[in-house]
Amino acid sequence: MFLKLTIFIYHIGASSGIGRELVKELVRLSPSTRLVLSARRENELHSLATELNLDSDHCLVLPVDLEIHDCGFQSKVDLVLNRFDHIDVLINNAGISQRSLIKETVYNVDSRLMNINFLGTITLSKAVLSVQKMKNRNFFLILFKNLNYFSILLNVKKDIL
């Protein structure tokens, strides 16, 4: 089954694992989809774009580090909008995890987890939401990794922004 709509997807966490495989499926199911691939590892994003034969009309590689969110990510969102005009779907799949027992986890690890998985994700989502509200557009926000591998699909309606 192929989707015939042109969808503009901003995908965070696309360089490996679930995120990388999701990009492959999106391209397979909907070749007309326009993708913004973001993660810390830019070389992995370029590798994925090359592997899937994504040209610059269909793909923007945009490195993003969710740990560095003091700027609010507005400049990144502006780059996406300059290329594709709007965002239909934001997939927040980036994040880090730790495998130690809670009593053995040091504060810097807890702090880094919250900084990236929560604050970074929220900050980017708010930057996209503010633009969508100004443009009076609905869009989908999808969260994966940041909620301990439970996924939530939320259709953000303009009346709750």
Phi and psi in degrees as GROMACS dihedral restraints (atoms count N, CA, C in turn):
[ dihedral_restraints ]
;  ai    aj    ak    al  type     phi  dphi    fc
    3     4     5     6     1  -114.1    20    10
    4     5     6     7     1   134.0    20    10
    6     7     8     9     1   -81.0    20    10
    7     8     9    10     1   135.9    20    10
    9    10    11    12     1  -100.4    20    10
   10    11    12    13     1    -3.2    20    10
   12    13    14    15     1   -79.7    20    10
   13    14    15    16     1   151.7    20    10
   15    16    17    18     1   -91.0    20    10
   16    17    18    19     1   113.3    20    10
   18    19    20    21     1  -112.4    20    10
   19    20    21    22     1   137.1    20    10
   21    22    23    24     1  -104.2    20    10
   22    23    24    25     1   112.4    20    10
   24    25    26    27     1  -116.1    20    10
   25    26    27    28     1   128.1    20    10
   27    28    29    30     1  -103.4    20    10
   28    29    30    31     1   109.0    20    10
   30    31    32    33     1  -111.6    20    10
   31    32    33    34     1   114.8    20    10
   33    34    35    36     1   -96.9    20    10
   34    35    36    37     1   133.1    20    10
   36    37    38    39     1    90.0    20    10
   37    38    39    40     1    34.3    20    10
   39    40    41    42     1   -90.7    20    10
   40    41    42    43     1    -1.5    20    10
   42    43    44    45     1   -81.9    20    10
   43    44    45    46     1   -19.0    20    10
   45    46    47    48     1  -157.4    20    10
   46    47    48    49     1   171.0    20    10
   48    49    50    51     1    58.1    20    10
   49    50    51    52     1  -137.5    20    10
   51    52    53    54     1   -58.4    20    10
   52    53    54    55     1   -41.4    20    10
   54    55    56    57     1   -60.9    20    10
   55    56    57    58     1   -45.4    20    10
   57    58    59    60     1   -62.9    20    10
   58    59    60    61     1   -44.2    20    10
   60    61    62    63     1   -67.3    20    10
   61    62    63    64     1   -35.2    20    10
   63    64    65    66     1   -62.6    20    10
   64    65    66    67     1   -42.6    20    10
   66    67    68    69     1   -59.2    20    10
   67    68    69    70     1   -44.6    20    10
   69    70    71    72     1   -59.1    20    10
   70    71    72    73     1   -43.0    20    10
   72    73    74    75     1   -68.1    20    10
   73    74    75    76     1   -40.2    20    10
   75    76    77    78     1   -60.3    20    10
   76    77    78    79     1   -42.9    20    10
   78    79    80    81     1   -66.8    20    10
   79    80    81    82     1   -39.4    20    10
   81    82    83    84     1   -66.8    20    10
   82    83    84    85     1   -44.1    20    10
   84    85    86    87     1   -78.2    20    10
   85    86    87    88     1   -28.7    20    10
   87    88    89    90     1  -144.1    20    10
   88    89    90    91     1    81.9    20    10
   90    91    92    93     1   -60.3    20    10
   91    92    93    94     1   -20.9    20    10
   93    94    95    96     1   -84.6    20    10
   94    95    96    97     1    -6.4    20    10
   96    97    98    99     1   -62.4    20    10
   97    98    99   100     1   135.8    20    10
   99   100   101   102     1   -96.2    20    10
  100   101   102   103     1   129.1    20    10
  102   103   104   105     1  -119.9    20    10
  103   104   105   106     1   141.0    20    10
  105   106   107   108     1  -111.2    20    10
  106   107   108   109     1   114.9    20    10
  108   109   110   111     1   -98.5    20    10
  109   110   111   112     1   121.5    20    10
  111   112   113   114     1  -131.7    20    10
  112   113   114   115     1   144.5    20    10
  114   115   116   117     1  -176.4    20    10
  115   116   117   118     1   178.0    20    10
  117   118   119   120     1   -73.1    20    10
  118   119   120   121     1   -36.6    20    10
  120   121   122   123     1   -90.5    20    10
  121   122   123   124     1    90.8    20    10
  123   124   125   126     1   -59.8    20    10
  124   125   126   127     1   -39.5    20    10
  126   127   128   129     1   -61.7    20    10
  127   128   129   130     1   -35.5    20    10
  129   130   131   132     1   -68.4    20    10
  130   131   132   133     1   -35.3    20    10
  132   133   134   135     1   -67.2    20    10
  133   134   135   136     1   -43.2    20    10
  135   136   137   138     1   -64.1    20    10
  136   137   138   139     1   -38.7    20    10
  138   139   140   141     1   -60.8    20    10
  139   140   141   142     1   -43.5    20    10
  141   142   143   144     1   -64.8    20    10
  142   143   144   145     1   -45.5    20    10
  144   145   146   147     1   -60.3    20    10
  145   146   147   148     1   -40.6    20    10
  147   148   149   150     1   -66.6    20    10
  148   149   150   151     1   -45.6    20    10
  150   151   152   153     1   -57.1    20    10
  151   152   153   154     1   -37.0    20    10
  153   154   155   156     1   -94.7    20    10
  154   155   156   157     1     5.1    20    10
  156   157   158   159     1    55.7    20    10
  157   158   159   160     1    41.8    20    10
  159   160   161   162     1   -86.9    20    10
  160   161   162   163     1   123.5    20    10
  162   163   164   165     1   -90.7    20    10
  163   164   165   166     1   174.8    20    10
  165   166   167   168     1   -68.5    20    10
  166   167   168   169     1   -17.1    20    10
  168   169   170   171     1   -74.0    20    10
  169   170   171   172     1   -25.9    20    10
  171   172   173   174     1  -108.0    20    10
  172   173   174   175     1   -10.4    20    10
  174   175   176   177     1  -147.0    20    10
  175   176   177   178     1   135.4    20    10
  177   178   179   180     1  -120.7    20    10
  178   179   180   181     1   122.6    20    10
  180   181   182   183     1   -91.7    20    10
  181   182   183   184     1   119.7    20    10
  183   184   185   186     1  -134.6    20    10
  184   185   186   187     1    98.1    20    10
  186   187   188   189     1   -61.7    20    10
  187   188   189   190     1   136.3    20    10
  189   190   191   192     1  -142.3    20    10
  190   191   192   193     1   135.0    20    10
  192   193   194   195     1  -115.8    20    10
  193   194   195   196     1   108.7    20    10
  195   196   197   198     1   -65.9    20    10
  196   197   198   199     1   -15.6    20    10
  198   199   200   201     1   -72.7    20    10
  199   200   201   202     1   -24.5    20    10
  201   202   203   204     1  -105.4    20    10
  202   203   204   205     1    86.7    20    10
  204   205   206   207     1  -120.2    20    10
  205   206   207   208     1    12.8    20    10
  207   208   209   210     1   -59.6    20    10
  208   209   210   211     1   -31.0    20    10
  210   211   212   213     1   -79.1    20    10
  211   212   213   214     1   -11.7    20    10
  213   214   215   216     1    84.7    20    10
  214   215   216   217     1    -1.9    20    10
  216   217   218   219     1    67.5    20    10
  217   218   219   220     1     7.9    20    10
  219   220   221   222     1   -61.0    20    10
  220   221   222   223     1   -36.3    20    10
  222   223   224   225     1   -65.1    20    10
  223   224   225   226     1   -34.6    20    10
  225   226   227   228     1   -68.3    20    10
  226   227   228   229     1   -44.4    20    10
  228   229   230   231     1   -62.4    20    10
  229   230   231   232     1   -39.9    20    10
  231   232   233   234     1   -62.1    20    10
  232   233   234   235     1   -39.6    20    10
  234   235   236   237     1   -61.2    20    10
  235   236   237   238     1   -41.9    20    10
  237   238   239   240     1   -62.6    20    10
  238   239   240   241     1   -46.2    20    10
  240   241   242   243     1   -67.5    20    10
  241   242   243   244     1   -34.0    20    10
  243   244   245   246     1   -64.1    20    10
  244   245   246   247     1   -32.8    20    10
  246   247   248   249     1   -83.6    20    10
  247   248   249   250     1   -46.2    20    10
  249   250   251   252     1  -117.5    20    10
  250   251   252   253     1    -1.3    20    10
  252   253   254   255     1    77.7    20    10
  253   254   255   256     1   -37.4    20    10
  255   256   257   258     1  -155.3    20    10
  256   257   258   259     1   172.6    20    10
  258   259   260   261     1  -125.0    20    10
  259   260   261   262     1   123.1    20    10
  261   262   263   264     1   -90.0    20    10
  262   263   264   265     1   -35.6    20    10
  264   265   266   267     1  -138.1    20    10
  265   266   267   268     1   133.8    20    10
  267   268   269   270     1  -113.7    20    10
  268   269   270   271     1   117.6    20    10
  270   271   272   273     1  -105.3    20    10
  271   272   273   274     1   111.2    20    10
  273   274   275   276     1   -95.7    20    10
  274   275   276   277     1    93.6    20    10
  276   277   278   279     1  -116.6    20    10
  277   278   279   280     1     1.0    20    10
  279   280   281   282     1   -79.0    20    10
  280   281   282   283     1   155.6    20    10
  282   283   284   285     1   159.8    20    10
  283   284   285   286     1   170.2    20    10
  285   286   287   288     1  -124.1    20    10
  286   287   288   289     1   164.0    20    10
  288   289   290   291     1  -137.5    20    10
  289   290   291   292     1   170.1    20    10
  291   292   293   294     1  -135.0    20    10
  292   293   294   295     1   154.1    20    10
  294   295   296   297     1  -117.4    20    10
  295   296   297   298     1    11.5    20    10
  297   298   299   300     1   -91.8    20    10
  298   299   300   301     1   163.5    20    10
  300   301   302   303     1   -65.7    20    10
  301   302   303   304     1   149.0    20    10
  303   304   305   306     1   -58.5    20    10
  304   305   306   307     1   -37.9    20    10
  306   307   308   309     1   -70.4    20    10
  307   308   309   310     1   -16.5    20    10
  309   310   311   312     1  -101.0    20    10
  310   311   312   313     1    -4.4    20    10
  312   313   314   315     1   -84.7    20    10
  313   314   315   316     1   125.5    20    10
  315   316   317   318     1   -78.8    20    10
  316   317   318   319     1   159.1    20    10
  318   319   320   321     1   -57.1    20    10
  319   320   321   322     1   -41.9    20    10
  321   322   323   324     1   -59.8    20    10
  322   323   324   325     1   -33.7    20    10
  324   325   326   327     1   -69.3    20    10
  325   326   327   328     1   -46.4    20    10
  327   328   329   330     1   -57.9    20    10
  328   329   330   331     1   -44.9    20    10
  330   331   332   333     1   -62.8    20    10
  331   332   333   334     1   -44.3    20    10
  333   334   335   336     1   -65.0    20    10
  334   335   336   337     1   -41.0    20    10
  336   337   338   339     1   -58.6    20    10
  337   338   339   340     1   -46.9    20    10
  339   340   341   342     1   -67.6    20    10
  340   341   342   343     1   -39.5    20    10
  342   343   344   345     1   -62.3    20    10
  343   344   345   346     1   -45.5    20    10
  345   346   347   348     1   -82.4    20    10
  346   347   348   349     1   -56.4    20    10
  348   349   350   351     1   -71.6    20    10
  349   350   351   352     1   -29.7    20    10
  351   352   353   354     1  -106.5    20    10
  352   353   354   355     1   -64.8    20    10
  354   355   356   357     1   -63.2    20    10
  355   356   357   358     1   -42.7    20    10
  357   358   359   360     1   -62.3    20    10
  358   359   360   361     1   -44.9    20    10
  360   361   362   363     1   -65.1    20    10
  361   362   363   364     1   -45.1    20    10
  363   364   365   366     1   -64.0    20    10
  364   365   366   367     1   -42.7    20    10
  366   367   368   369     1   -62.2    20    10
  367   368   369   370     1   -44.9    20    10
  369   370   371   372     1   -65.5    20    10
  370   371   372   373     1   -44.0    20    10
  372   373   374   375     1   -60.0    20    10
  373   374   375   376     1   -41.5    20    10
  375   376   377   378     1   -65.0    20    10
  376   377   378   379     1   -36.7    20    10
  378   379   380   381     1   -63.9    20    10
  379   380   381   382     1   -41.9    20    10
  381   382   383   384     1   -70.1    20    10
  382   383   384   385     1   -43.3    20    10
  384   385   386   387     1   -58.4    20    10
  385   386   387   388     1   -41.2    20    10
  387   388   389   390     1   -63.7    20    10
  388   389   390   391     1   -37.7    20    10
  390   391   392   393     1   -69.8    20    10
  391   392   393   394     1   -42.5    20    10
  393   394   395   396     1   -63.3    20    10
  394   395   396   397     1   -37.8    20    10
  396   397   398   399     1   -65.3    20    10
  397   398   399   400     1   -43.7    20    10
  399   400   401   402     1   -63.0    20    10
  400   401   402   403     1   -35.8    20    10
  402   403   404   405     1   -85.7    20    10
  403   404   405   406     1    -2.7    20    10
  405   406   407   408     1    58.7    20    10
  406   407   408   409     1    44.7    20    10
  408   409   410   411     1  -117.9    20    10
  409   410   411   412     1   143.3    20    10
  411   412   413   414     1   -83.1    20    10
  412   413   414   415     1   155.9    20    10
  414   415   416   417     1  -159.7    20    10
  415   416   417   418     1   167.8    20    10
  417   418   419   420     1  -102.5    20    10
  418   419   420   421     1   138.2    20    10
  420   421   422   423     1  -116.3    20    10
  421   422   423   424     1   124.4    20    10
  423   424   425   426     1  -121.5    20    10
  424   425   426   427     1   125.3    20    10
  426   427   428   429     1  -112.1    20    10
  427   428   429   430     1   134.6    20    10
  429   430   431   432     1  -120.2    20    10
  430   431   432   433     1   -94.0    20    10
  432   433   434   435     1   -54.1    20    10
  433   434   435   436     1   -35.0    20    10
  435   436   437   438     1   -66.4    20    10
  436   437   438   439     1   -13.9    20    10
  438   439   440   441     1  -114.0    20    10
  439   440   441   442     1    47.0    20    10
  441   442   443   444     1    53.6    20    10
  442   443   444   445     1    46.2    20    10
  444   445   446   447     1    68.7    20    10
  445   446   447   448     1    11.1    20    10
  447   448   449   450     1   -91.2    20    10
  448   449   450   451     1   138.1    20    10
  450   451   452   453     1  -107.0    20    10
  451   452   453   454     1   147.3    20    10
  453   454   455   456     1  -128.9    20    10
  454   455   456   457     1   133.7    20    10
  456   457   458   459     1  -111.8    20    10
  457   458   459   460     1   121.6    20    10
  459   460   461   462     1  -125.4    20    10
  460   461   462   463     1   118.9    20    10
  462   463   464   465     1   -87.6    20    10
  463   464   465   466     1   109.1    20    10
  465   466   467   468     1   -84.6    20    10
  466   467   468   469     1   116.5    20    10
  468   469   470   471     1   -93.6    20    10
  469   470   471   472     1   144.4    20    10
  471   472   473   474     1   -60.8    20    10
  472   473   474   475     1   -24.6    20    10
  474   475   476   477     1   -78.0    20    10
  475   476   477   478     1   -10.7    20    10
  477   478   479   480     1  -104.3    20    10
  478   479   480   481     1     0.7    20    10
